[in-house]
Amino acid sequence: MKNTQLFLEDPKLLNQLSDYEFQSVLLEGVSRTFALTIPQLPEGLYAPIANAYLLCRIVDTIEDEVSLSPEQKKYFCSEFISIVASGVNSEPFAVELAPLLSDQTIPAEHALIHVLPRVIEITHSFEPDQIAALACCVETMADGMPIFQAQNLHDGLATLADMDSYCYYVAGCVGEMLTKLFCHYSPEIAQHKEQLLALSVAFGQGLQMTNILKDIWDDAQRGVCWLPQDVFTEAGFNLKELTAENSNEHFRLGLARVISIADQHLHDALRYTQLIPAHEVGIRNFCLWALGMALLTLKKIKHNLGFTASSQVKITRNSVKTTILTTKLIGRSNLLLSLLFDFTSRDLKTPDWHYVQPASKAT
């Protein structure tokens, strides 16, 4: 949308837009990726899913705000859970939170907090089942993320199970919410609800693991590591020693193994997408574009295990355009999608290696 920056700099002007334009401007400000993919959804899904992303981004903003103490983050998360579920007290919440945001929070997120009451107003314009799906996701995310924020994350997470748990709170629960909204939208999709719900968690995990792998060094500069130590222990590397200078062959071996696990999740993501009816082109595009971009990102990482900045493994605009074009050409065919996915991901697996969960310590 034209003049996006102008609207983001003036919350009063932003609030004068229609609900559709209001959410579109905010999406473009906080996420170029979702500003691209969410508009592919059919009309009945665009508004609630755009709103859902904004709600989740508010939780992220609270959790990432460096000026807030752990106690303040827990307080604001708890209050926000209640506000999303009930629709009340959004104005005093925004007034209390907005002045606490630092300059490290991007301007679009400042604007999002200022117009939070309008976001909540839109939330409560939806049908009860849709509101329930959004509220459940926000509660899961806002309850779960502080568990990890309170930990010392400098040395990574202890196990792959811990990484899976983090990915669930950040992305897996979002997959569950999207599935509930898809099923509410289409009785035909709802016929596969249980299978879709199971696969949706893996879909979220695959996307989040890809983000974690891409952002390893950006996170390391903040003193944070989301990688699982048990996988790297088996490869002969201690994440306590993680620096770009110490990125040796043992670290790269561990990295390749995590890529292999992420690839397994993306295969589940493809199965999820293939359960969506072929005629639901918009929903398929929404899923396939995210999946395709994640797959191409994993390939760039696998081919450059010695990378030292996320910019080195960021996919190009041409890759994004190719993903979109390919989806338009073959997105309705499950067979062609499987063939293309298997061909593209053929070098992401780690031969002759399977993750074995460490035995639990005796009590």
C-alpha positions as CSV (number, residue, x, y, z in Angstrom):
1,M,0.0,0.0,0.0
2,K,1.2,3.5,-0.8
3,N,2.2,5.8,2.1
4,T,2.6,2.9,4.5
5,Q,5.4,4.7,6.4
6,L,3.2,7.8,6.7
7,F,0.4,5.8,8.3
8,L,2.8,4.0,10.6
9,E,4.2,7.3,11.8
10,D,0.7,8.6,12.6
11,P,-1.5,6.2,14.7
12,K,-4.5,8.6,14.4
13,L,-4.3,8.6,10.6
14,L,-3.8,4.8,10.7
15,N,-7.0,4.3,12.8
16,Q,-9.0,6.2,10.1
17,L,-8.4,3.4,7.6
18,S,-10.8,0.5,6.9
19,D,-10.2,-2.7,8.8
20,Y,-8.7,-4.3,5.7
21,E,-6.3,-1.4,5.0
22,F,-5.5,-1.0,8.7
23,Q,-4.3,-4.6,9.0
24,S,-2.6,-4.5,5.6
25,V,-0.5,-1.4,6.6
26,L,0.5,-3.0,9.9
27,L,1.4,-6.3,8.2
28,E,3.6,-4.6,5.7
29,G,5.3,-2.7,8.5
30,V,6.1,-5.7,10.7
31,S,6.6,-8.5,8.2
32,R,7.2,-8.4,4.5
33,T,6.9,-12.2,4.3
34,F,3.4,-12.3,5.8
35,A,2.4,-9.2,4.0
36,L,3.1,-11.2,0.9
37,T,1.6,-14.6,1.9
38,I,-1.5,-13.7,3.9
39,P,-3.2,-11.7,1.1
40,Q,-3.2,-15.0,-0.9
41,L,-5.9,-16.4,1.4
42,P,-9.6,-16.4,0.5
43,E,-11.6,-13.4,1.7
44,G,-13.1,-15.3,4.6
45,L,-9.7,-16.1,6.0
46,Y,-7.7,-13.0,5.4
47,A,-9.1,-10.8,8.2
48,P,-8.8,-13.4,11.1
49,I,-5.4,-14.6,10.0
50,A,-4.0,-11.1,9.5
51,N,-5.4,-10.3,12.9
52,A,-3.9,-13.4,14.4
53,Y,-0.4,-12.5,13.1
54,L,-0.7,-9.0,14.6
55,L,-1.7,-10.5,18.0
56,C,1.2,-12.9,17.9
57,R,3.5,-10.0,17.0
58,I,2.3,-8.1,20.0
59,V,3.4,-11.0,22.2
60,D,6.8,-11.1,20.4
61,T,7.2,-7.4,20.9
62,I,6.7,-7.8,24.7
63,E,9.1,-10.7,24.9
64,D,11.8,-9.1,22.8
65,E,11.6,-5.7,24.5
66,V,15.0,-5.2,26.2
67,S,13.7,-2.5,28.6
68,L,11.3,-4.8,30.3
69,S,12.3,-7.0,33.2
70,P,11.2,-10.6,33.3
71,E,8.5,-9.7,35.8
72,Q,7.2,-7.0,33.6
73,K,7.1,-9.3,30.6
74,K,5.2,-11.9,32.6
75,Y,2.8,-9.2,33.7
76,F,2.1,-7.8,30.3
77,C,1.8,-11.3,28.7
78,S,-0.7,-12.3,31.4
79,E,-2.7,-9.1,30.9
80,F,-2.7,-9.5,27.1
81,I,-4.0,-13.1,27.4
82,S,-7.0,-11.7,29.3
83,I,-7.5,-8.8,26.9
84,V,-7.6,-11.1,23.8
85,A,-10.0,-13.5,25.4
86,S,-12.4,-10.8,26.8
87,G,-11.9,-7.8,24.5
88,V,-11.8,-5.4,27.4
89,N,-9.2,-3.1,29.0
90,S,-7.1,-2.8,25.8
91,E,-6.9,1.0,26.0
92,P,-5.3,1.2,29.4
93,F,-3.0,-1.7,28.5
94,A,-1.7,0.1,25.4
95,V,-1.3,3.4,27.4
96,E,0.8,1.5,30.0
97,L,3.0,-0.5,27.6
98,A,3.7,2.0,24.8
99,P,5.9,4.4,26.8
100,L,8.1,1.5,28.0
101,L,9.2,0.5,24.5
102,S,12.8,1.3,23.7
103,D,14.4,2.5,20.5
104,Q,15.5,-1.0,19.8
105,T,11.9,-2.0,19.0
106,I,11.2,-1.1,15.4
107,P,8.9,1.8,14.6
108,A,6.2,-0.4,13.1
109,E,5.9,-2.3,16.5
110,H,5.7,1.0,18.3
111,A,2.7,1.8,16.0
112,L,1.2,-1.6,16.6
113,I,1.2,-1.1,20.4
114,H,-0.3,2.4,20.0
115,V,-3.2,1.0,17.9
116,L,-3.6,-2.2,19.9
117,P,-7.2,-1.3,20.9
118,R,-8.3,-1.3,17.3
119,V,-6.6,-4.7,16.7
120,I,-8.6,-6.1,19.6
121,E,-11.7,-4.5,18.3
122,I,-11.2,-6.4,15.0
123,T,-10.5,-9.6,16.9
124,H,-13.9,-9.4,18.6
125,S,-15.7,-8.8,15.3
126,F,-15.1,-12.4,14.3
127,E,-17.2,-15.5,15.1
128,P,-16.9,-17.1,18.5
129,D,-15.0,-20.2,17.2
130,Q,-12.5,-17.9,15.4
131,I,-12.0,-15.7,18.5
132,A,-11.5,-18.9,20.6
133,A,-8.8,-20.2,18.2
134,L,-6.9,-16.8,18.3
135,A,-7.2,-16.6,22.1
136,C,-6.0,-20.1,22.6
137,C,-2.9,-19.5,20.4
138,V,-2.1,-16.2,22.2
139,E,-2.4,-17.9,25.6
140,T,-0.1,-20.8,24.6
141,M,2.5,-18.5,23.2
142,A,2.3,-15.9,26.0
143,D,2.5,-18.6,28.7
144,G,5.3,-20.6,27.0
145,M,7.7,-18.0,25.7
146,P,8.6,-16.6,29.2
147,I,9.7,-20.0,30.2
148,F,12.6,-19.8,27.8
149,Q,13.2,-16.1,28.2
150,A,13.9,-16.7,31.9
151,Q,16.7,-19.2,31.0
152,N,20.4,-18.7,30.3
153,L,20.3,-19.2,26.6
154,H,24.0,-18.4,25.9
155,D,24.9,-22.1,25.9
156,G,22.0,-23.4,23.8
157,L,19.1,-25.6,24.8
158,A,19.9,-28.9,26.5
159,T,18.2,-31.3,24.1
160,L,16.3,-31.5,20.8
161,A,13.1,-32.0,22.9
162,D,13.8,-28.5,24.4
163,M,14.2,-27.0,21.0
164,D,10.9,-28.7,19.9
165,S,9.2,-27.3,22.9
166,Y,10.4,-23.8,22.1
167,C,9.4,-24.1,18.5
168,Y,5.9,-25.2,19.6
169,Y,5.4,-22.1,21.7
170,V,6.7,-19.8,19.0
171,A,5.3,-21.5,15.9
172,G,3.7,-24.9,16.4
173,C,0.7,-23.4,18.3
174,V,0.3,-20.9,15.4
175,G,0.0,-23.9,13.1
176,E,-2.7,-25.3,15.3
177,M,-4.6,-22.0,15.2
178,L,-4.4,-21.8,11.5
179,T,-5.7,-25.3,11.2
180,K,-8.7,-24.5,13.4
181,L,-9.4,-21.4,11.2
182,F,-9.1,-23.4,8.0
183,C,-11.5,-26.0,9.3
184,H,-13.9,-23.4,10.5
185,Y,-13.8,-21.9,7.0
186,S,-14.3,-25.2,5.1
187,P,-16.2,-28.3,6.1
188,E,-14.3,-30.2,3.4
189,I,-11.0,-29.3,5.1
190,A,-12.5,-30.1,8.5
191,Q,-12.8,-33.8,7.4
192,H,-9.0,-34.1,8.0
193,K,-8.9,-31.9,11.1
194,E,-7.1,-34.4,13.4
195,Q,-4.5,-35.3,10.9
196,L,-4.0,-31.6,10.0
197,L,-3.6,-30.6,13.6
198,A,-0.9,-33.2,14.2
199,L,1.0,-32.2,11.1
200,S,0.5,-28.5,11.8
201,V,2.9,-28.6,14.7
202,A,5.6,-30.1,12.5
203,F,5.0,-27.4,9.9
204,G,5.5,-24.7,12.5
205,Q,8.6,-26.5,13.9
206,G,10.1,-26.8,10.4
207,L,9.7,-23.1,9.7
208,Q,11.0,-22.0,13.1
209,M,14.0,-24.3,13.0
210,T,14.9,-22.8,9.6
211,N,14.7,-19.3,11.1
212,I,16.9,-20.5,14.1
213,L,19.5,-21.9,11.7
214,K,19.5,-18.8,9.5
215,D,19.8,-16.5,12.5
216,I,22.5,-18.4,14.5
217,W,25.1,-15.7,14.3
218,D,22.7,-12.8,14.7
219,D,21.4,-14.4,17.9
220,A,24.9,-15.2,19.1
221,Q,25.7,-11.5,19.0
222,R,22.8,-11.0,21.5
223,G,24.2,-13.8,23.7
224,V,21.4,-16.3,22.6
225,C,21.6,-19.8,21.1
226,W,18.6,-21.9,20.4
227,L,20.5,-25.0,19.1
228,P,20.2,-28.4,20.9
229,Q,23.4,-29.3,22.8
230,D,22.7,-33.1,22.7
231,V,22.9,-33.1,18.8
232,F,26.2,-31.1,18.9
233,T,27.6,-33.2,21.7
234,E,27.2,-36.3,19.5
235,A,29.0,-34.4,16.8
236,G,31.9,-33.4,19.1
237,F,31.1,-29.7,19.7
238,N,30.3,-27.8,22.9
239,L,27.9,-24.9,22.2
240,K,29.5,-23.0,25.1
241,E,32.4,-22.4,22.8
242,L,30.2,-21.1,19.9
243,T,31.7,-18.2,18.0
244,A,32.2,-17.6,14.3
245,E,35.9,-18.2,14.8
246,N,35.3,-21.6,16.5
247,S,33.0,-22.8,13.8
248,N,34.9,-26.0,13.0
249,E,34.1,-29.3,11.3
250,H,32.4,-30.7,14.4
251,F,30.1,-27.7,14.6
252,R,29.3,-28.0,10.9
253,L,28.5,-31.7,11.3
254,G,26.0,-30.8,14.1
255,L,24.6,-28.1,12.0
256,A,24.1,-30.5,9.1
257,R,22.2,-32.9,11.4
258,V,19.9,-30.2,12.6
259,I,19.2,-29.3,9.0
260,S,18.3,-32.9,8.4
261,I,15.8,-32.8,11.3
262,A,14.3,-29.5,10.0
263,D,14.0,-31.2,6.5
264,Q,11.9,-34.0,8.1
265,H,9.5,-31.4,9.5
266,L,9.2,-29.7,6.1
267,H,8.3,-33.1,4.6
268,D,5.4,-33.2,7.1
269,A,4.6,-29.6,6.1
270,L,4.2,-30.8,2.5
271,R,1.9,-33.6,3.6
272,Y,-0.1,-31.0,5.5
273,T,-0.5,-28.9,2.4
274,Q,-1.4,-31.8,0.3
275,L,-4.4,-32.5,2.5
276,I,-5.8,-29.1,1.6
277,P,-8.2,-29.5,-1.4
278,A,-6.6,-28.6,-4.7
279,H,-9.3,-26.1,-5.5
280,E,-8.4,-24.1,-2.3
281,V,-5.7,-22.4,-4.3
282,G,-5.3,-19.4,-1.9
283,I,-4.7,-21.6,1.2
284,R,-2.3,-23.8,-0.7
285,N,-0.3,-20.8,-1.9
286,F,-0.2,-19.5,1.6
287,C,1.3,-22.8,2.8
288,L,3.5,-23.5,-0.2
289,W,5.1,-20.1,-0.4
290,A,6.2,-20.4,3.2
291,L,7.3,-24.0,2.7
292,G,9.2,-23.2,-0.5
293,M,11.1,-20.3,1.0
294,A,12.1,-22.3,4.0
295,L,13.3,-25.2,1.9
296,L,15.4,-22.9,-0.3
297,T,16.9,-21.3,2.9
298,L,17.8,-24.7,4.3
299,K,19.6,-25.5,1.0
300,K,21.6,-22.3,1.1
301,I,22.6,-23.1,4.7
302,K,23.6,-26.7,3.8
303,H,25.7,-25.5,0.9
304,N,27.4,-22.9,3.1
305,L,27.8,-24.4,6.5
306,G,30.6,-22.0,7.3
307,F,28.4,-18.9,7.0
308,T,28.9,-16.2,9.6
309,A,25.9,-13.9,9.0
310,S,22.2,-14.4,8.1
311,S,22.6,-12.2,5.1
312,Q,24.9,-14.8,3.6
313,V,22.1,-17.4,3.5
314,K,19.1,-15.2,2.8
315,I,17.3,-16.3,-0.3
316,T,17.2,-13.8,-3.2
317,R,14.2,-12.0,-4.6
318,N,14.5,-14.2,-7.7
319,S,14.2,-17.3,-5.5
320,V,11.0,-15.8,-4.0
321,K,9.7,-15.1,-7.5
322,T,10.6,-18.6,-8.6
323,T,8.8,-20.1,-5.6
324,I,5.7,-18.1,-6.4
325,L,5.7,-19.0,-10.1
326,T,6.4,-22.7,-9.5
327,T,3.5,-22.8,-7.0
328,K,1.2,-21.3,-9.6
329,L,2.2,-23.8,-12.2
330,I,2.0,-27.1,-10.1
331,G,0.4,-26.1,-6.8
332,R,-2.7,-28.1,-7.5
333,S,-0.9,-31.4,-8.2
334,N,0.1,-33.4,-5.2
335,L,2.3,-35.7,-7.4
336,L,4.2,-32.9,-9.0
337,L,4.7,-31.2,-5.6
338,S,6.1,-34.4,-4.1
339,L,8.5,-34.9,-7.0
340,L,9.7,-31.3,-6.9
341,F,10.1,-31.3,-3.1
342,D,12.0,-34.6,-3.1
343,F,14.3,-33.4,-5.9
344,T,15.0,-30.0,-4.2
345,S,15.6,-31.5,-0.8
346,R,17.6,-34.5,-1.9
347,D,20.9,-33.2,-0.3
348,L,19.4,-32.0,3.0
349,K,19.4,-35.4,4.7
350,T,22.4,-36.7,6.7
351,P,23.1,-40.2,5.4
352,D,23.5,-43.0,8.0
353,W,22.5,-40.8,10.9
354,H,19.3,-40.8,13.0
355,Y,18.7,-38.8,16.1
356,V,18.6,-40.9,19.3
357,Q,17.1,-39.3,22.3
358,P,19.5,-39.4,25.3
359,A,18.5,-41.7,28.1
360,S,16.9,-39.8,31.0
361,K,19.0,-39.7,34.2
362,A,17.9,-42.0,37.0
363,T,16.4,-40.2,40.0
